[in-house]
């Protein structure tokens, strides 16, 4: 129960980081809050968590191996389901396998 | 002999004689409007260049079609602009065998010839020009009619490019399709569940984009990007505004469940979710979209 309270106190970006890291075993994980670019957006104004609605996520995970882009994005969305229900509005996702990441 | 209605009231609908610089939707106005600065040739001024000798310019007042001299269209853009007059009039485009292909009216003959040369170089090899001195709509239409009648009288045929339905010479202003509506209205009881309406919609249409706002005015950057990509690929797609609370009430939540995808826009091809803006953009950048839309 102590940990739950702590999680709620963390910023959304940090919660996302912890969830993605642990569930998808990300080797590279970059999360950027770009909510300021969407200030004034209807959904942003209504949100209780004003300011943490739009993120760019770059994630490299071995679990993406053999998965289509749609599946990879769904995996990310699934991990963040709670956040999406509580005001997270949009993600821009780059999801790669370690091999794909090494090629670039 | 091909039947052709030359009455002024009907010419604009039964025959395509407007220049590419005229809008299809407003034939009446377009006669008076100056050619809009063409996006295709942003760097070229179509105004007569006073510093250049005008000796080469084809200037000829309206004569009979058969008595008008035929001028070759130069390959270089600058020469086309220099050679043909930037004034209103009629023009008759001929192919490489000097066969008449199209008789057009234009606010700028030079701009129209240039546009034709760019879009159909194989058919636009030489041109006859008739400058109309007092170029009001009636005078231009009269000039065009006189050439058309002369040609029909001599050959018994309408120039192929002027035949109804021929879109070779007249740029079709792509009319934006209306956005689709999923329901007849918010307060109308649905006979089928919304989910089934979505299912039918994405399966009955090849490409469907669920976007925020309308396709002509998307309300979010991601939707705008998706519309831009689909338009630039020339895809015939259907769009549905998920923010339309009157005709698509409840769509956002139902669609999220249907597609197991929590954000918008969403793009479906052949009933399958392709993804959102990120995936479409990435496929676009990799050149994978053409293959996807061909399937």
Interface residues (C-beta under 8 A of the other chain):
Chain A: X37 X38 X41 X69 X70 X73 X74 X77 X81 X84 X89 X90 X91 X92 X93 X94
Chain B: X220 X221 X222 X260 X261 X262 X263 X273 X274 X275 X276 X277 X278 X279 X282
